[in-house]
Structure formats: structure tokens, C-alpha cells
């Protein structure tokens, strides 16, 4: 610890608290804070000595935009970010993928930079292309190649000297789970080696990293863990795979704890939780059946909507699939072949909301469907907000956007093997080595994280129009 403090002074580090935010994509409180906690001594120490509890996320509970909401304290409507994909103008078929340029609001590290403070940011979505920051940045899993992924650009050679070629993500929708598992561990090992290197060798006040591997693990191996999963396989060689990876992450956390001094507060947070996936609801098939979406010719096999022969002149609504469904109205004056008059728009939306809300499950059971207009969730909406946002059975069912299925419900995902869905509660742990609290928090929101981090760092900066606030247990501590 003395050596660590001496090195900090040699690097020009100002005296005062530092904060590390360890982001664990998709970590649910049911596992990290309860079922697995007895097997995770380092996480257990953080929980027993710190502040911990569930962290309510935003809707939709998706990696992009959830991490962006965490670091800006802005909801998706304010960010104009409703998922990975976004419409190009009012095109029926063209889209673009959200990236670092999509974030127009100030992040935690932007505000700290205004005070002359430095940050290290590793894999926080969306962070490609890498933008200039006061400190160091490594881009996230949406990075397409290893050509350009760091700021400053010279950091790339340091990384590759340390771990070889950097890995941003793994292909997780695959039947080759052995190869996936090996790649996942290799990716995570490299990431934590880099984290330790940057902790020791760079100047920083705030360090944030996101480990995407946990999310990939959940999606690929949940059916081997969850006995309630409709595809559960008892006695599988993968039945302890999820638990083993949590134990591995616990060891990595321990290494970080050994690397930093007692002037460093450790925060653990996730962007959403995880639960079993019941299957997929074919939203565009339903729209076709009800006469809202009209095809000139039905595809012979499951086909993406943008590859289908749609008669837009007779179509009134269509949808995108995913963890939830974005539903678009074919509105006159907005879409090139609009069919719904603006004077009928409100009534048409109300009609769609009512019928979508009443969709039953595959066996006629009642589902907890939530159909909302974006402005009802967010107030402000920017960018290409859909007309309606639809989640099915409290996110237990995905929305399948492909067309050409023989059933309205599928047992699996329509875009590749997938075992899990996202849930609305992630985790939050705040541990200050100089305090002994052991406090449970309740009611914390993902939008509270940025104000809380700035408070812990005694920043005088503030997020304009922040949706969140400093977590009350931190103020008491």
C-alpha cells in the first residue's frame, strides 16, 4: 500500500479518494447478492462492509442504452437511444447502429475532466469510435476491428505488448459452447490484465470498466443452470458453468482489491439483470394476421422484414424484434407510403395498445404485456423514437421480428441460440475500505449512479437535468 501511494505521487496523482466502477453486464441480484455470494469471498466482503442492493434499470433493459444512461443520468428518451439499431430517417428498412457519437450528454468523465481530473474507461458501451478524453479509453464490444480502439492511439501498442491481440467480444449465439467458453475466459483474462496494468501505470481519479463476458455467459448457458427453464438439461456438463465464472470473477476482483490502496472506493454495478427466456413472440406474424402488415408474397422460410416483399401501400404498422418490440405506424406525411392520416393517429395508437396488451400466451394464459408510447416513459423523446414500445410477459418473451414462422410463439430466439432474457433489476455495491457499513439499499436507480460517483469523488461538477440523485445510504455513510 505504501508503494501504491508512492507510485501515485510519482504519477502526479492528487490526494483524495479515487473510484473504480466495475461494471458486470447483466449481473442479477438473485445470483451475485444471494445464491452465489457464499462462494464469492471478495464480493462478500464488499457486501458485508459496504452498501449493496438491487439497482432498478431503465426501459428497455438493454446494454445499449442502459450503460449510457448510467454514466449520464439521462433516460433513453433524452439520449435518443432506444436500443442498438436506429432508423435512418424515416426509411422502412435502413438502419444504423448506435455508437459513441450517439451520446450528446455529458458523462461522468466529461464532468471530471472539467475539473482537471483524469479517467480510465474500458469497454463501456457505446464507446466506439474512441473519443478523446482526459485520460485513457479502450472501446467496447461494438468495435468492428482492432485498427482503432484506444485513446490515446499509442495506448494500443501498450495493450498488445501486454496481452497480444485485444478481444472485444465473443460469438455467443452458437451451439459450439466449448469454443465459446474458452474464448470467453480468454477475453476476460486479457481485460483484467489490462485493468491491473492501467491501475498501476496511468494517472486516474475514476476508472470504469464493463465486463461483457457475464452477459454472454448468461445467454449461452442459462438453461443448464435454471431448473425452471423450459429447455433445462439436467446433468449437463455445463450445470456449474455460470457459478464457476462468477467464482473466477471473484478472484479477479480480489486482484484489483490487492492492487489499489485504501483510498480507492470500489463500486460494482450492472446495467440490468437476467432471467430465463420462455421463448419468442412473432410480432410481425401477429401484425400480418390482424391485417396491419401486408405482404405481396410470403417468404418460404423465416426472413428478416427488410428482406420481405412488403406492400407498404396497404400496411398500417410494422415492428422490429429484439428484447422488446419497437412498433412503427405507417404515417402519412412521415413515411414515403404512409397510410394512416395524422387525424387518425392517436386513435390508431390506442387501438394498437389495447389489442397488443391483450395478447395471450401460447396456451391461452394471461401475459404481463406492457405497451407504451415512449413519451409516457421518458417525457422528452429525441431521435427516432418508435410509435409504441411493447414488451411481452414482463420481458420473459423476446419479440421475433422475422417473418415465415408456422407458429405465433417460438420455443427459442429467432436469431440464434439464446437461453436468457434481461430483467429490470441489476446490482449495486459500494465499498469504501475506510468504512464498515454493511448496509442494504433499496429503491436505487441506474440513473442515481452518476450523481453518486461524482459525490464520492467530491466533484463540484453537476449533471444538468439529472434524472438521478445521490443514493441516500451514501449520504448517511
GUNULO-547940 format. One record per atom (N, C-alpha, C): x, y, z. Coordinates in steps of 0.2 Angstrom, whole numbers, plus 2048, in hexadecimal, padded with zeros to 3 digits. Each point is the difference from the previous one (the first is absolute). Layout:
BEGIN
XYZ
...
END
This chain:
BEGIN
8047FA800
7FC806800
804806800
806800804
804806800
8038017F9
8027FA7FD
8038017F9
7FB8037FB
7F97FD801
7FB8037FC
7FF807800
800803806
800807801
8068047FE
8067FD801
8068037FD
7FF8017F8
7FE7FA7FD
7FF8007F9
7FB8057FE
7FB801804
7FB8057FE
803807800
804802805
803806800
8058017FA
8037FB7FE
8058007FB
7FC8017F9
7FA7FE800
7FC8017FA
7FD807800
801803805
7FD807800
7F8800803
7FF7FA804
7F97FF802
7FF805806
7FA8047FF
7FE804806
7FD7FC806
801803806
7FD7FC805
7F9800800
7FD7FB803
7F8800800
7FE7F97FE
7FA7FF801
7FD7F97FE
8007FF7F9
8007FA7FE
8007FE7F9
7FA7FB800
7FD7FF7FA
7FA7FB7FF
8027FB7FB
7FF7FA801
8007FB7FA
7F87FD800
7FE8017FA
7F97FD7FF
8017FA7FB
7FF7FA803
8007FA7FD
7F97FE7FD
7FF8017FA
7FA7FE7FD
7FF7F97FE
7FB7FC802
7FF7F97FE
7FA8007FC
8007FF7FA
7FA8017FC
7FC7FA801
7FA801802
7FA7FC801
8007FC807
805802805
8007FD806
7F9801804
7FD7FB802
7F9800803
802800808
7FC803804
801800807
7FE7F9803
7FC7FC7FD
7FE7FA802
8067FB800
8058017FC
8067FC800
806803804
8028067FE
806804803
7FF801807
7FA803802
7FF802807
7FD7FA804
7FE7FB7FD
7FC7FB804
8037F97FF
7FE7FC7FB
8017F97FF
8087FF800
8038047FC
8087FE7FF
804804805
7FD805804
805804804
8047FC805
7FD7FA803
8057FC805
8067FE7FD
8007FF7F9
8067FD7FC
8048057FE
7FF807801
8038057FD
803805806
8067FE803
802803806
8028087FF
8028027FA
8018077FF
7FA8047FF
7FB7FD7FC
7FA8047FF
7FD800807
8007FB804
7FD7FF806
803805805
806802800
803805804
7FE8077FE
7FF8017FA
7FD8067FE
7F9801802
7FC7FB800
7F9800802
800801808
8047FC803
800801808
802806802
8058037FD
803806802
7FD8077FD
7FC7FF7FB
7FE8067FC
7F9801800
7FE8027FA
7F98027FF
7FE7FB7FA
7FA7FD800
7FF7FB7FA
7F8800800
7FE7FE7FA
7F97FE7FF
7FE8007F8
7FA7FF7FF
7FE8007F9
8008077FD
8018007F9
8018077FC
7FB8007FB
7FB804800
7FA8007FB
8038037FA
7FF7FD7FA
8038027FA
7FA8047FC
8028027FA
7FC8047FC
7FC7FB7FB
7FB8037FD
7FD7FC7FB
8028037F9
8027FC7FB
8007F9801
8077FD803
8007FB804
8057FD804
8067FD7FB
8038047FC
8057FE7FB
806803801
8067FD7FF
807802800
8008077FD
7FE8017FA
8008077FD
7F8801800
7FD804804
803806803
802800807
7FF7FB804
800800807
807803803
8067FE7FD
806802803
8018087FE
7FD8027FB
8008077FE
7FC804805
7FA7FD802
7FC803805
804801807
8037FA801
804800807
805806800
8048017FB
805805801
7FE8077FE
7FA8017FE
7FE8077FE
7FA802805
7FD7FB803
7FA801804
7FA8037FC
8007FE7FA
7FB8027FB
7FC7FA7FD
7F98007FF
7FD7FA7FE
8008007F9
7FE7FA7FD
8017FF7F9
7FD8057FB
7FA803803
7FD8057FC
8048067FF
803802806
8058067FF
8067FF7FC
8027F9800
8067FF7FC
7FE7FF7F9
7FA7FE7FF
7FE7FE7F9
8037FA7FE
8007FB805
8037FA7FF
7FB7FA802
7FE7FC7FC
7FA7FC802
8027F87FF
8077FF7FF
8027F97FF
8078017FB
8027FA7FE
8058007FB
7FF8037FA
7FA7FE7FD
7FF8037F9
7FB806800
8018047FB
7FD8067FF
7FE8017F9
7FA8037FF
7FE8017F9
8048067FD
8017FF7F9
8038057FC
7FB8047FE
7FF806802
7FA8057FE
7FA7FC802
7FB8007FB
7FA7FD800
8007FA7FB
8067FD7FF
8007FA7FC
7FC7FA803
7FD7FC7FC
7FD7FA802
8057FA802
8068017FC
8057FA801
807802802
8028067FF
807802802
801802807
8057FD803
801802807
808801801
802803806
807801802
8007FD807
8067FF802
8027FD807
802806804
7FE800806
802805805
807800801
804806801
807800802
801805804
807802801
802805805
7FD8077FE
8008017FA
7FD8067FD
7F9802802
7FC7FA802
7F9801801
7FF804807
8057FF804
7FF803807
802808800
7FB804800
801807800
800803807
7FF7FC805
800803807
8067FF803
802804806
8067FF803
8007F9804
8067FD800
8017FA804
803802807
8017FB804
804801806
8078037FF
8037FC7FB
8078037FE
8008067FD
7FB8027FC
8008077FE
800805805
7FC7FF805
7FF805806
807800804
8037FA801
806800804
8058047FC
8007FF7F9
8058037FC
800808801
7FA803801
7FF807801
804802806
8017FC804
804801807
8077FF7FF
8027FE7FA
8077FE800
8027F9802
7FB7FC801
8017F9803
8007FB7FA
8037FA801
8017FB7FB
7FC7FA801
7FE7FD7FB
7FC7FA800
8037FA7FB
7FF7FA802
8027FA7FC
7F97FD7FF
7FE7FF7F9
7FA7FD7FE
8017FA7FC
7FE7FA802
8017FA7FC
7FA7FC7FE
7FE8007FA
7FB7FC7FE
7F9802802
7FF807801
7F9802802
7FC8017FA
7FA7FD7FF
7FD8017F9
7FB806801
8008047FA
8037FF7FA
806804800
8067FE7FF
806804800
8057FF7FA
7FD7FE7FA
8038007FA
7FC8047FB
8048047FC
807801800
803804806
8067FE802
803803806
800808800
7FE803805
800807800
805803805
8028067FF
805803804
7FD801807
8047FE805
7FE801807
806803804
7FF802806
806802804
8027F9804
8047FD7FD
8027F9802
8017FB7FB
7FE7FA801
8017FB7FB
7F97FC7FF
7FF7FE7FA
7FA7FC7FE
8017FA7FC
7FD7FB801
8007FA7FC
7F87FF7FE
7FF7FF7F9
7F98007FE
7FD7F9802
7F98007FE
7FC7FA803
7FF7FB7FB
7FB7FB801
7FF7FA7FC
7FD8027F9
7FE8067FF
7FD8017F9
8068027FB
806800803
8068027FC
8017FB7FA
8008027FA
8007FB7FA
8077FC7FF
806804801
8067FD7FF
805803805
8067FD800
805803805
8058067FD
7FD8037FA
8048057FD
800806804
7FB802804
7FF806803
7FB7FF806
8037FF806
7FC7FF806
802803806
805805800
802803806
801807800
800804805
802807801
805800806
8068037FF
8038027FA
8017FA7FC
8028017F9
8017FA7FC
8067FC802
805803803
8067FD802
7FE7FB806
7FB800803
7FE7FB805
7FF7F97FD
7FE8007F9
7FF7FA7FD
8067FB800
8068037FF
8067FC800
8027FE807
7FF804805
8017FD807
7FB7FA801
7FA8007FE
7FC7FB801
8027FA7FD
8028007F9
8027FA7FD
8067FE802
805804803
8067FD802
7FE7FC807
7FB802803
7FE7FD807
7FC7F97FE
7FB8007FC
7FC7FA7FF
7FF7FE7F9
8048037FB
7FF7FE7F9
7FA8037FE
7FD7FD7FB
7FA8037FD
7FA800804
7FD806801
7FB802805
7F97FC7FD
7FC7FE805
7FA7FD7FE
7FA804803
7FB8027FC
7FB805802
7FA7FC802
7FF7FA7FD
7FA7FC801
8017F97FE
7FB7FC801
8007F97FD
7F97FE7FD
8007FC7FB
7FA7FE7FD
7FC7FB805
7FB802802
7FC7FD806
7FA7FC7FE
7FD8027FA
7FA7FC7FD
8037FB7FC
8027FA803
8037FB7FC
7FF7F9804
8007FB7FC
8007F9804
8067FE802
8068037FE
8067FD802
802804806
7FE7FD806
800804806
8077FF803
8047FA7FE
8077FF803
8048067FD
8008017FA
8048057FD
7FE807803
7F9801801
7FE807803
803801806
8007FA805
802801806
808801801
8037FD7FB
808802800
8018077FE
7FC8027FB
8018077FE
7FE805805
7FB7FE804
7FD805805
805801805
8037FA803
805801805
8078047FE
8027FE7F9
8058047FE
7FF8077FF
7FA8027FE
7FF807800
800803806
7FD7FD805
7FF803807
807801803
8047FA7FF
807800803
8048067FD
8008017FA
8038067FD
7FE807803
7F9800800
7FD807803
803801807
8007FB804
802802807
808801800
8047FD7FC
807801800
8018087FE
7FC8027FB
8008077FE
7FE805805
7FB7FE804
7FD804805
805801806
8047FA802
805801805
8068047FD
8017FF7FA
8068047FD
7FE808800
7FA8027FE
7FE807800
800803807
7FD7FC805
800802807
807802802
8057FC7FF
807801802
8038057FC
7FF8017FA
8058047FC
7FD8067FD
7FA801801
7FD8077FD
7FD804806
7FF8067FF
7FD805805
7F98007FF
7FC7FF805
7F9800800
7FD802806
7FA803800
7FC801806
7FA7FB800
7FE7FF7FA
7FA7FB7FF
8027FB7FB
7FE7FA801
8017FA7FB
7FA7FC800
7FE8007FA
7FA7FC7FE
8017FA7FB
7FE7FA801
8007FB7FB
7FA7FC800
7FE7FD7FB
7FA7FC7FF
8027F97FD
7FF7FB804
8017F97FE
7FA7FD7FC
8008007FA
7FB7FD7FC
7FF7F9800
8067FD802
8007F8800
7FA7FD804
7FE803806
7FB7FE804
7F97FF7FC
7FF8057FD
7FA8007FC
8007FB7FB
8057FF7FC
8017FA7FB
7FF7FA804
8037FF806
7FF7FA803
7F97FE802
7FC805802
7F97FF802
7FC7FE7FA
8018037FA
7FD7FF7FA
8017F97FE
8067FD800
8027FA7FE
7FF7FA804
800801807
8007FA804
7FA801806
7FB8047FF
7FB801805
7FC7F9801
7FF7FD7FA
7FB7FA801
8037FA803
807801801
8037FA804
800802807
7FF806802
800802807
7F9800803
7FB8037FC
7F9801803
7FC7FA7FF
7FE7FD805
7FB7FA800
7F98027FE
7FF806800
7F98027FD
8008027F9
8068007FD
8008017F9
7FD7FB7FC
7FC8027FB
7FC7FB7FC
8057FB7FC
8068027FF
8057FC7FC
8057FD805
7FF800807
8057FE805
8027F97FE
8077FF800
8037FA7FF
8047FD807
7FC7FC803
8037FD807
8067FC7FE
805801805
8067FC7FF
8058027FB
7FF8067FD
8058027FB
807801803
8058007FC
806802802
801807801
7FB8047FE
800807800
7FC803806
7FE7FB805
7FB802805
803805805
807800801
803804804
8048067FD
7FF8007F9
8048057FC
7FF807803
7FA802801
7FE807802
803802807
7FF7FB804
803801807
808800800
8037FC7FC
8078007FF
8038077FE
7FC8037FB
8038067FD
7FF806806
7FB7FF804
7FF805805
806800805
8027F9801
8067FF805
8068037FD
8017FF7F9
8068037FD
800807800
7FA8047FF
7FF807801
802802807
7FE7FC805
802802807
807800801
8047FC7FD
807800800
8038067FD
7FD8027FA
8038067FD
7FE806804
7FA800803
7FF806805
805800805
8027FA803
805800805
8078037FE
8017FE7FA
8078037FD
7FF808800
7FB8027FE
7FF8087FF
801803807
7FC7FC805
800803807
808800803
8047FB7FE
807800802
8048057FC
7FE8027FB
8048057FC
7FF807802
7FA802802
7FE807802
801801808
801806802
801802807
7F9801803
800802806
7FA801804
7FD8067FF
8038047FB
7FD8067FE
7FB7FF7FA
7FF7FA7FE
7FC7FF7FA
7F97FC802
7FB8047FE
7F97FD801
7FF7FB7FA
7FD7FA802
7FE7FC7FA
7F97FF800
7FD8027FA
7F97FF7FE
7FF7FB7FB
7FC7FB802
7FE7FB7FB
7F98017FE
7FE8007F9
7FA8027FE
7FE7FC7FA
7FA7FE7FE
7FE7FD7FA
7FA8047FD
8008007F9
7FB8047FC
7F97FD800
7FF7FA802
7FA7FC800
8017F9804
7FB7FD801
8017F9802
7FF7FB7FB
7FF7FA802
7FF7FA7FB
7FB7FB803
7FC7FD7FC
7FB7FB802
7FF7FC7FA
7FD7FA801
7FF7FB7FA
7FB8037FB
8017FE7FA
7FC8027FA
7FB7FA7FF
7FA8027FF
7FB7FB7FF
7FF7FF7F8
8038047FC
7FF7FF7F9
8008077FD
7FD8007FA
7FF8067FC
7F98017FD
7FD806800
7FA8017FD
8018047FA
7FD7FD7FA
8018027F9
7FC8067FF
802806802
7FC8067FF
7FE8027F9
8047FF7FB
7FE8027F9
7FB7FB7FE
8017F9802
7FB7FB7FE
7F9802802
800803807
7FA802803
7FD8067FC
8048057FE
7FE8067FC
7FD7FE7FA
8037FB7FC
7FE7FD7FA
7F97FD801
7FF7FC805
7FA7FC801
7FA805802
802806803
7FA804802
7FF8067FA
8047FF7FB
7FF8057FA
804806800
804801805
804806801
8068017FB
8037FA7FF
8067FF7FC
7FE7FC7FA
8018027FA
7FE7FC7FA
8067FF7FB
8007F97FE
8067FE7FC
7FD7FF7F9
8048017FB
7FE7FE7F9
8027F97FF
8057FD804
8017F97FF
8037FE807
7FE7FA802
8027FE807
8077FC7FF
805801804
8067FC7FF
8007F9801
8047FC7FD
7FF7F9801
8037FD807
805804802
8037FF807
801806804
801800806
801806805
8058057FD
7FD8067FF
8048057FC
7FF807804
806804800
7FF806803
7FB8057FC
7FD804804
7FB8057FC
8038037FB
806803800
8038047FB
8017FC7FA
8007F9800
8017FC7FA
7F97FE7FD
7FB801804
7F97FE7FD
7FD8057FB
7FC7FD7FC
7FC8047FB
7FA803804
800806803
7FB803803
7FC8057FC
7FA800800
7FB8047FD
7FF806804
805805800
7FF806805
7FA8047FE
7FD8007FA
7FB8047FF
7F97FD803
8017FA803
7FA7FE804
8027FE807
806801802
8027FF807
7FF806804
7FD7FF806
7FF805805
805800806
8037FA801
805800806
8057FA7FE
806801803
8057FA7FF
805801807
8047FB801
803800806
8087FD7FF
804802805
8067FD801
8007FC806
8047FA7FF
8007FB806
806802804
8017FC805
806800805
7FE7FF807
803802805
7FE7FF807
7F9803801
7FE8057FC
7FA803800
7FE8027F9
7FA8027FE
7FE8027F9
7FF807800
8038037FB
7FF8077FE
7FB8007FA
7FA803801
7FB8007FB
7FF8067FD
8008007F9
8008077FC
7F98007FC
7FD806800
7FA8017FD
8028037F9
7FC7FE7FB
8028027F9
7FC8067FF
803806802
7FC806801
8018057F9
7FA8027FE
8008057FA
804806802
8048027FB
804806801
8077FF804
8017FA803
8067FE803
8037FA7FC
7FD7FB7FF
8027FA7FC
7FF8027F9
8047FD7FB
7FF8027F9
7FA7FD7FD
7FD7FA803
7FA7FD7FE
7FB800805
800805804
7FB800806
7F97FF7FF
7FD7FC804
7F97FE7FF
7FB803806
803802806
7FC802805
800808800
7FA803800
800807800
802803807
803806800
802802806
7FA801805
7FA8027FD
7FA801805
7FE7F9803
8027FB7FD
7FE7F9803
8057FD804
806803800
8067FD804
7FF7FE807
7FD805804
7FF7FF807
7FB7FA801
7FB8007FD
7FB7FA800
8037FA7FE
8048007FB
8037FA7FD
8057FD806
804804803
8057FE805
7FC7FD806
7FB803802
7FC7FD805
7FD7FA7FF
7FE7FF7F9
7FD7F97FE
8067FB801
8068027FD
8067FB800
8017FE807
801805805
8017FF807
7FC7FB803
7F98017FF
7FB7FC803
8017F97FD
8007FF7FA
8017F97FD
8067FC802
806804800
8067FD802
8007FE807
7FD804804
8007FF808
7FD7F9801
7FB7FE7FC
7FC7FB801
8027F97FD
8068007FD
8037FA7FD
8017FB805
7FD7FA800
8017FB804
8067FB7FF
8027FC804
8067FC7FF
7FE7FA7FC
8057FC7FE
7FF7FA7FB
7FB7FB803
7FE800806
7FB7FB803
7FA804802
7FF8067FE
7FB805802
800803806
8067FF803
801803807
8018087FF
7FE804806
801807800
807802800
8028047FC
807803800
800807803
806802803
801806803
8038057FA
7FC8017FB
8038047FB
800808802
8058037FE
800808801
8018037F9
7FB8047FE
8008047FA
800807802
8058047FE
800807802
8028047FA
7FF807800
8038057FC
806802803
8058017FD
807802803
7FF807804
7FC8047FE
7FF806804
7FD7FF807
7FC7FA800
7FD7FE807
8067FE805
8057FD7FD
8057FE804
805805802
8028047FB
806805800
7FE807800
7FA8027FF
7FF8077FF
8028037FA
807802800
8038027FA
8027FA7FC
7FF8017F9
8037FB7FB
8048037FB
8057FE7FE
8058027FB
8017FA7FB
8028027FA
8027FB7FB
7FA7FD7FD
8027F97FF
7FB7FC7FC
7FC7FC805
7FC803805
7FC7FC804
7FB7FC7FD
7FE7FA801
7FB7FC7FD
7F9803802
7FB7FE7FD
7F9803802
7FE7FC806
8027FA801
7FE7FC806
8067FB802
8007FF806
8057FB803
7FC7FB803
8027FA7FE
7FC7FA803
8057FB803
7FE7FE806
8047FA803
7FB7FB802
8027FA7FF
7FB7FA801
8017FC806
7FB800804
8017FC807
806802804
800806801
805803804
8077FE7FE
8018007FA
8077FF7FC
8027F8801
7FB7FC801
8027F9800
8007FD7F9
7FC8037FB
8007FF7F9
8048057FC
8047FE7FC
8038057FB
7FA8017FB
8028057FC
7FC8027FA
8037FE7FA
7FE7FB7FC
8037FE7FA
7FD8047FA
8058037FD
7FE8047FA
8007FD7F9
8037FA800
8007FC7FA
7F97FE7FE
7FF7FF7F9
7FA7FE7FD
8017F97FD
7FB7FB801
8007FA7FC
8007FA805
7FD801806
8007FB805
7F97FD800
7FF7FA802
7FA7FC800
7FC801806
803803805
7FD801807
801807802
7FB803804
801807802
805800806
8017FA803
805800806
8067FB7FE
806802801
8067FB7FF
8037FE807
8027FA800
8037FE806
807803802
8038037FA
807803801
8008077FD
806803800
8018067FC
8007FF7F9
7FE8057FC
8007FF7F8
8068027FD
805802804
8078027FD
8057FC802
7FF7FB803
8067FB803
7FE7FE807
8047FB802
7FF7FD807
801805805
7FB800805
800805805
7FC7FE806
802800806
7FD7FD805
7FC805805
802806800
7FE805805
7FE8067FD
7FC804805
7FD8067FE
803805806
7FF8077FE
802805805
7FA801805
802802806
7FB802805
802807803
7FB803803
800807802
805801806
8027FB803
804802806
8077FD7FF
805805800
8077FE801
803800807
806801801
803800806
804807801
801802807
804805802
8047FE806
806801800
804800806
805806801
800803805
805805801
8047FF807
8077FF7FF
8047FE805
806805801
800803806
806805802
8047FC805
8067FF7FE
8047FC805
801803807
7FF807800
800804806
7FA800804
7FB7FC7FE
7F9800804
7FE7F9801
7FC7FF805
7FD7F9801
7F9801801
7FC7FF7FB
7F9802800
7FB7FA800
8017FC7FB
7FB7FA800
7F98027FF
7FF8047FB
7F9803800
7FD7FE7F9
7F97FE801
7FD7FF7FA
7FC8067FD
8008017FA
7FD8067FC
7FA7FD7FD
7FB804800
7FA7FF7FC
7FD8067FC
7FD7FE7FA
7FE8067FC
8058037FC
8067FE800
8058037FC
7FF7FF7F8
8018057FC
7FF8007F9
8078007FC
8007FD7FA
8068017FC
8028077FF
7FB804800
8018087FF
803803806
8007FD806
803803806
8087FF800
8037FB7FB
8077FE801
8048067FE
7FF8047FB
8048057FE
801806806
7FA802802
800805806
8047FD806
7FF7FA801
8037FD806
8088007FF
8027FE7FA
8077FF7FF
803807801
7FD8057FD
803807800
800802808
7FB7FE804
800802807
8067FC803
8017FA7FF
8057FC803
8078047FE
8018027FA
8068047FE
800807802
7FB802804
800807803
8008057FA
7FD7FE7FA
8008047FA
7FC806801
8028067FE
7FC806801
7FB8017F9
8027FB7FC
7FC8007F9
7F97FD802
7FB8027FB
7FA7FD801
7FD7FE7F9
7FB7FB800
7FD7FE7F9
7FA8057FF
8008047FB
7FA8047FF
7FA7FB7FF
7FA802803
7FA7FC7FF
8017F8801
8047FF805
8017F9802
7F97FD802
7FF7F97FE
7FA7FD802
8017FD807
8077FE802
8017FD806
802804806
8027FD805
802804806
8057FC804
804803804
8057FC804
7FC7FB805
8027FA800
7FD7FB803
800801808
7FA800803
7FF802807
8057FD805
8017FA7FF
8057FC804
807803800
8028027FA
8068037FF
801807804
7FA804800
800806804
8017FF807
7FC7FA803
8007FF807
8077FD802
8047FC7FB
8067FE802
805805800
END
